[in-house]
């Protein structure tokens, strides 16, 4: 009985969280997303010019904007994920940073919404993975920081809003490319690999 109640409460909380999210980006995010190709070009240029060409090659399809597989929406489950920052957004910023692995979760709500949430680390994207075409989906969400229990509502704080392109890179592997993030870089990549 207790287990059923806990599951019901969890489902309601997930459903409520999904209702507060949206697949409709703000105008600012729509403009950022429209400049995704420009972000890839500028970010890769900065990283290569600073001597990180080999690092990009080692990343393979993660750092390749031409990755073009079908089925872009990740399946629900547990993931390992890491952030790679490319391109310097300002003076003194590094043009390439690859962070270690953290935990992410993809959940499917009873209403059919697909939610991606990074569950560990000090910077945690959380939002909807919205249907797109055969090759791409779209992430629309916010950045949860530090010890926050709840991220701000999407659209309420522009520097916390996030938009990204979701692509599948191979078996059980996906990537979200966030163009022109508010902090540090020109392009953030969230690499995801499914945990069995």
ABEGO torsion letter per residue (X at the ends): XAAAAAAAAAAAAAAAAAAABBABBBAAAAAAAAAAAAAAAAAAAAAAAAGAAAAAAAAEAAABAABBBBGABBBBEBBBBBBBBBEBABBGBBABBBBBBBBBBBBBBAAGBBBBBBABEABBBBEBBBBBBAABBBBBBBBBBEABABBBBBGABAAABBBBBBBBAEBGBBBBBBBGBABGBABBBBBBBBBX
